[in-house]
Amino acid sequence: MSVMGDKGTVVNNPIRALGLDNKAGDGLQSMGLVIARAGLGKTAILVQFALDCMLLGNKVLHVSIGQSVDKTRKWYDDILSLLTDGEKLESIPAIMQNRMIMTFKETSFNKVKLEERLDDLVKQDIYKPECLIIDGYDFENNDYASMAELRGFMADHGLKMVWFSAVSHREDTRISANGVPAPCHEVDDLFDIVLFIKPEGDEMKLDILKCDDCAVHPGTTLHLDPATMLIQKG
């Protein structure tokens, strides 16, 4: 499915195969999670969701924990270049206005600090996001109550959609009843959507572990292009 961006740029985002753009358009709130082992493309998937929100006219706040602004911006440049046949995000000013990147050190992120920084932006009429990306959240060292607070944060701030990434480990075999692996196996009930990136040989697969309002059913496996991390058609 294609979306028309600024200056007539057509963006064909394969992530729309999940049908989540309809959910956001209906004003429904949802919290999603992308799980994978380190280095398997979680940020690439999150950026695809963020770009889709931006192209629909929603403002996105991308919270990057442990990564620089420049590295995060490059993810957007690279993914949009793939989606638009080479056009960079800077050449589409209207879309650029729909993204803000906020960085935290790995040891300094929590709900209180995020709320303080966001409230400063909102109260000064600088930026009020409708979608939130939290990339690099430490699920291993945070408990259920901390994640429940962030779920409440979404409702309190009127966010349409929040996406998290989580790092799994091959040696940790704990799993929830819904098939969600550690370190998220005890918080999976707080998420509406859970996706798991799974390499198999030369293939890269995206397992839909949980999705309350998707166009595809839980248990479905989509195929990713290993080179680009875009969902492959067909």
Contacts in CASP RR format, 6 or more apart in sequence:
PFRMAT RR
TARGET T0000
AUTHOR 0000-0000-0000
METHOD contacts of the structure
MODEL  1
MSVMGDKGTVVNNPIRALGLDNKAGDGLQSMGLVIARAGLGKTAILVQFA
LDCMLLGNKVLHVSIGQSVDKTRKWYDDILSLLTDGEKLESIPAIMQNRM
IMTFKETSFNKVKLEERLDDLVKQDIYKPECLIIDGYDFENNDYASMAEL
RGFMADHGLKMVWFSAVSHREDTRISANGVPAPCHEVDDLFDIVLFIKPE
GDEMKLDILKCDDCAVHPGTTLHLDPATMLIQKG
1 12 0 8 1.000
1 13 0 8 1.000
1 16 0 8 1.000
1 17 0 8 1.000
1 21 0 8 1.000
2 10 0 8 1.000
2 11 0 8 1.000
2 12 0 8 1.000
2 13 0 8 1.000
3 10 0 8 1.000
3 11 0 8 1.000
3 12 0 8 1.000
3 13 0 8 1.000
3 52 0 8 1.000
3 55 0 8 1.000
3 56 0 8 1.000
4 10 0 8 1.000
4 11 0 8 1.000
5 11 0 8 1.000
5 55 0 8 1.000
5 92 0 8 1.000
5 94 0 8 1.000
5 95 0 8 1.000
6 92 0 8 1.000
6 93 0 8 1.000
6 94 0 8 1.000
6 95 0 8 1.000
7 91 0 8 1.000
7 92 0 8 1.000
9 84 0 8 1.000
9 87 0 8 1.000
9 92 0 8 1.000
10 84 0 8 1.000
11 51 0 8 1.000
11 55 0 8 1.000
11 80 0 8 1.000
11 83 0 8 1.000
11 84 0 8 1.000
12 83 0 8 1.000
13 48 0 8 1.000
13 51 0 8 1.000
13 52 0 8 1.000
13 55 0 8 1.000
13 83 0 8 1.000
14 48 0 8 1.000
14 230 0 8 1.000
14 231 0 8 1.000
14 232 0 8 1.000
14 233 0 8 1.000
15 45 0 8 1.000
15 48 0 8 1.000
15 49 0 8 1.000
15 52 0 8 1.000
15 230 0 8 1.000
15 231 0 8 1.000
16 52 0 8 1.000
17 215 0 8 1.000
17 216 0 8 1.000
17 222 0 8 1.000
17 231 0 8 1.000
18 193 0 8 1.000
18 208 0 8 1.000
18 211 0 8 1.000
18 214 0 8 1.000
18 215 0 8 1.000
18 216 0 8 1.000
19 214 0 8 1.000
19 215 0 8 1.000
19 216 0 8 1.000
20 30 0 8 1.000
20 49 0 8 1.000
20 52 0 8 1.000
20 161 0 8 1.000
20 193 0 8 1.000
20 213 0 8 1.000
20 214 0 8 1.000
21 52 0 8 1.000
21 56 0 8 1.000
22 215 0 8 1.000
23 30 0 8 1.000
23 161 0 8 1.000
23 213 0 8 1.000
24 30 0 8 1.000
24 53 0 8 1.000
24 56 0 8 1.000
24 58 0 8 1.000
24 131 0 8 1.000
24 160 0 8 1.000
24 161 0 8 1.000
25 56 0 8 1.000
25 160 0 8 1.000
27 160 0 8 1.000
28 160 0 8 1.000
28 213 0 8 1.000
29 154 0 8 1.000
29 155 0 8 1.000
29 158 0 8 1.000
29 159 0 8 1.000
29 160 0 8 1.000
29 161 0 8 1.000
30 160 0 8 1.000
30 161 0 8 1.000
30 162 0 8 1.000
30 192 0 8 1.000
30 193 0 8 1.000
30 212 0 8 1.000
30 213 0 8 1.000
31 151 0 8 1.000
31 154 0 8 1.000
31 161 0 8 1.000
31 162 0 8 1.000
31 163 0 8 1.000
31 164 0 8 1.000
31 190 0 8 1.000
31 191 0 8 1.000
31 192 0 8 1.000
31 193 0 8 1.000
32 161 0 8 1.000
32 162 0 8 1.000
32 163 0 8 1.000
32 164 0 8 1.000
32 191 0 8 1.000
32 192 0 8 1.000
32 193 0 8 1.000
32 194 0 8 1.000
32 195 0 8 1.000
33 163 0 8 1.000
33 164 0 8 1.000
33 165 0 8 1.000
33 166 0 8 1.000
33 184 0 8 1.000
33 188 0 8 1.000
33 191 0 8 1.000
33 193 0 8 1.000
33 194 0 8 1.000
33 195 0 8 1.000
34 42 0 8 1.000
34 45 0 8 1.000
34 46 0 8 1.000
34 163 0 8 1.000
34 164 0 8 1.000
34 165 0 8 1.000
34 166 0 8 1.000
34 195 0 8 1.000
34 196 0 8 1.000
34 197 0 8 1.000
35 42 0 8 1.000
35 165 0 8 1.000
35 166 0 8 1.000
35 167 0 8 1.000
35 168 0 8 1.000
35 180 0 8 1.000
35 181 0 8 1.000
35 184 0 8 1.000
35 194 0 8 1.000
35 195 0 8 1.000
35 196 0 8 1.000
35 197 0 8 1.000
36 42 0 8 1.000
36 165 0 8 1.000
36 167 0 8 1.000
36 168 0 8 1.000
36 196 0 8 1.000
36 197 0 8 1.000
36 198 0 8 1.000
37 167 0 8 1.000
37 168 0 8 1.000
37 169 0 8 1.000
37 170 0 8 1.000
38 167 0 8 1.000
40 197 0 8 1.000
40 199 0 8 1.000
40 204 0 8 1.000
41 197 0 8 1.000
41 229 0 8 1.000
42 135 0 8 1.000
42 165 0 8 1.000
42 166 0 8 1.000
42 167 0 8 1.000
42 197 0 8 1.000
43 67 0 8 1.000
43 72 0 8 1.000
43 75 0 8 1.000
43 135 0 8 1.000
43 165 0 8 1.000
44 75 0 8 1.000
44 79 0 8 1.000
44 228 0 8 1.000
44 229 0 8 1.000
45 165 0 8 1.000
45 195 0 8 1.000
45 197 0 8 1.000
45 206 0 8 1.000
45 229 0 8 1.000
46 62 0 8 1.000
46 133 0 8 1.000
46 135 0 8 1.000
46 163 0 8 1.000
46 165 0 8 1.000
47 62 0 8 1.000
47 75 0 8 1.000
47 76 0 8 1.000
47 79 0 8 1.000
47 133 0 8 1.000
48 79 0 8 1.000
48 229 0 8 1.000
48 230 0 8 1.000
49 131 0 8 1.000
49 133 0 8 1.000
49 161 0 8 1.000
49 163 0 8 1.000
50 60 0 8 1.000
50 62 0 8 1.000
50 76 0 8 1.000
50 99 0 8 1.000
50 131 0 8 1.000
50 133 0 8 1.000
50 163 0 8 1.000
51 76 0 8 1.000
51 79 0 8 1.000
51 80 0 8 1.000
51 83 0 8 1.000
51 95 0 8 1.000
53 60 0 8 1.000
53 98 0 8 1.000
53 130 0 8 1.000
53 131 0 8 1.000
53 160 0 8 1.000
53 161 0 8 1.000
54 60 0 8 1.000
54 95 0 8 1.000
54 98 0 8 1.000
54 99 0 8 1.000
55 95 0 8 1.000
57 98 0 8 1.000
58 98 0 8 1.000
58 129 0 8 1.000
58 130 0 8 1.000
58 131 0 8 1.000
58 160 0 8 1.000
59 97 0 8 1.000
59 98 0 8 1.000
59 99 0 8 1.000
59 100 0 8 1.000
59 127 0 8 1.000
59 128 0 8 1.000
59 129 0 8 1.000
59 130 0 8 1.000
59 131 0 8 1.000
60 98 0 8 1.000
60 99 0 8 1.000
60 100 0 8 1.000
60 129 0 8 1.000
60 130 0 8 1.000
60 131 0 8 1.000
60 132 0 8 1.000
60 133 0 8 1.000
61 100 0 8 1.000
61 102 0 8 1.000
61 118 0 8 1.000
61 127 0 8 1.000
61 129 0 8 1.000
61 131 0 8 1.000
61 132 0 8 1.000
61 133 0 8 1.000
62 72 0 8 1.000
62 99 0 8 1.000
62 100 0 8 1.000
62 101 0 8 1.000
62 102 0 8 1.000
62 133 0 8 1.000
62 135 0 8 1.000
63 102 0 8 1.000
63 103 0 8 1.000
63 104 0 8 1.000
63 109 0 8 1.000
63 114 0 8 1.000
63 132 0 8 1.000
63 133 0 8 1.000
63 134 0 8 1.000
63 135 0 8 1.000
64 71 0 8 1.000
64 72 0 8 1.000
64 101 0 8 1.000
64 102 0 8 1.000
64 103 0 8 1.000
64 104 0 8 1.000
64 135 0 8 1.000
64 136 0 8 1.000
65 103 0 8 1.000
65 104 0 8 1.000
65 105 0 8 1.000
65 106 0 8 1.000
65 109 0 8 1.000
65 134 0 8 1.000
65 135 0 8 1.000
65 136 0 8 1.000
65 137 0 8 1.000
65 138 0 8 1.000
66 103 0 8 1.000
66 104 0 8 1.000
66 105 0 8 1.000
66 106 0 8 1.000
66 136 0 8 1.000
67 103 0 8 1.000
67 135 0 8 1.000
67 136 0 8 1.000
68 103 0 8 1.000
69 101 0 8 1.000
69 103 0 8 1.000
72 101 0 8 1.000
72 103 0 8 1.000
72 135 0 8 1.000
73 101 0 8 1.000
76 89 0 8 1.000
76 99 0 8 1.000
77 88 0 8 1.000
77 89 0 8 1.000
77 90 0 8 1.000
79 230 0 8 1.000
80 87 0 8 1.000
80 88 0 8 1.000
80 89 0 8 1.000
80 92 0 8 1.000
81 87 0 8 1.000
81 88 0 8 1.000
82 228 0 8 1.000
82 230 0 8 1.000
83 230 0 8 1.000
89 95 0 8 1.000
89 96 0 8 1.000
89 99 0 8 1.000
90 96 0 8 1.000
100 121 0 8 1.000
100 127 0 8 1.000
100 129 0 8 1.000
102 117 0 8 1.000
104 113 0 8 1.000
104 114 0 8 1.000
106 136 0 8 1.000
106 138 0 8 1.000
109 137 0 8 1.000
109 138 0 8 1.000
110 146 0 8 1.000
111 146 0 8 1.000
111 149 0 8 1.000
111 150 0 8 1.000
111 153 0 8 1.000
114 153 0 8 1.000
115 153 0 8 1.000
118 129 0 8 1.000
118 157 0 8 1.000
120 126 0 8 1.000
121 127 0 8 1.000
121 128 0 8 1.000
122 128 0 8 1.000
129 159 0 8 1.000
130 158 0 8 1.000
130 159 0 8 1.000
130 160 0 8 1.000
130 161 0 8 1.000
131 159 0 8 1.000
131 160 0 8 1.000
131 161 0 8 1.000
131 162 0 8 1.000
131 163 0 8 1.000
132 154 0 8 1.000
132 159 0 8 1.000
132 161 0 8 1.000
132 162 0 8 1.000
132 163 0 8 1.000
133 162 0 8 1.000
133 163 0 8 1.000
134 150 0 8 1.000
134 162 0 8 1.000
134 163 0 8 1.000
134 164 0 8 1.000
134 165 0 8 1.000
135 164 0 8 1.000
135 165 0 8 1.000
136 164 0 8 1.000
136 165 0 8 1.000
136 166 0 8 1.000
136 167 0 8 1.000
137 164 0 8 1.000
137 165 0 8 1.000
137 166 0 8 1.000
139 147 0 8 1.000
139 166 0 8 1.000
139 167 0 8 1.000
139 183 0 8 1.000
139 184 0 8 1.000
139 187 0 8 1.000
140 183 0 8 1.000
144 186 0 8 1.000
144 187 0 8 1.000
144 190 0 8 1.000
147 187 0 8 1.000
147 190 0 8 1.000
148 190 0 8 1.000
150 162 0 8 1.000
151 190 0 8 1.000
153 159 0 8 1.000
154 162 0 8 1.000
164 191 0 8 1.000
166 183 0 8 1.000
166 184 0 8 1.000
167 183 0 8 1.000
168 181 0 8 1.000
168 182 0 8 1.000
168 183 0 8 1.000
168 184 0 8 1.000
168 196 0 8 1.000
169 182 0 8 1.000
172 181 0 8 1.000
172 182 0 8 1.000
172 183 0 8 1.000
173 181 0 8 1.000
173 182 0 8 1.000
174 181 0 8 1.000
174 182 0 8 1.000
174 185 0 8 1.000
175 181 0 8 1.000
175 182 0 8 1.000
175 185 0 8 1.000
176 184 0 8 1.000
176 185 0 8 1.000
176 186 0 8 1.000
176 188 0 8 1.000
178 188 0 8 1.000
178 194 0 8 1.000
178 209 0 8 1.000
178 210 0 8 1.000
178 218 0 8 1.000
179 185 0 8 1.000
179 188 0 8 1.000
179 209 0 8 1.000
180 188 0 8 1.000
180 194 0 8 1.000
180 196 0 8 1.000
180 209 0 8 1.000
180 210 0 8 1.000
181 196 0 8 1.000
184 191 0 8 1.000
184 194 0 8 1.000
188 194 0 8 1.000
188 209 0 8 1.000
188 210 0 8 1.000
191 210 0 8 1.000
192 210 0 8 1.000
192 211 0 8 1.000
192 212 0 8 1.000
192 213 0 8 1.000
193 210 0 8 1.000
193 211 0 8 1.000
193 212 0 8 1.000
193 214 0 8 1.000
194 209 0 8 1.000
194 210 0 8 1.000
194 211 0 8 1.000
195 206 0 8 1.000
195 207 0 8 1.000
195 208 0 8 1.000
195 209 0 8 1.000
195 211 0 8 1.000
196 206 0 8 1.000
196 207 0 8 1.000
196 209 0 8 1.000
197 204 0 8 1.000
197 205 0 8 1.000
197 206 0 8 1.000
197 207 0 8 1.000
197 224 0 8 1.000
198 204 0 8 1.000
198 205 0 8 1.000
198 206 0 8 1.000
198 207 0 8 1.000
199 205 0 8 1.000
199 226 0 8 1.000
202 226 0 8 1.000
203 223 0 8 1.000
203 226 0 8 1.000
204 223 0 8 1.000
204 224 0 8 1.000
204 225 0 8 1.000
204 226 0 8 1.000
204 229 0 8 1.000
205 221 0 8 1.000
205 222 0 8 1.000
205 223 0 8 1.000
205 224 0 8 1.000
206 221 0 8 1.000
206 222 0 8 1.000
206 223 0 8 1.000
206 224 0 8 1.000
206 231 0 8 1.000
207 219 0 8 1.000
207 220 0 8 1.000
207 221 0 8 1.000
208 214 0 8 1.000
208 216 0 8 1.000
208 217 0 8 1.000
208 218 0 8 1.000
208 219 0 8 1.000
208 220 0 8 1.000
208 221 0 8 1.000
208 222 0 8 1.000
209 218 0 8 1.000
209 219 0 8 1.000
210 218 0 8 1.000
211 217 0 8 1.000
211 218 0 8 1.000
216 222 0 8 1.000
222 231 0 8 1.000
222 232 0 8 1.000
223 231 0 8 1.000
223 232 0 8 1.000
224 230 0 8 1.000
224 231 0 8 1.000
224 232 0 8 1.000
225 231 0 8 1.000
225 232 0 8 1.000
END
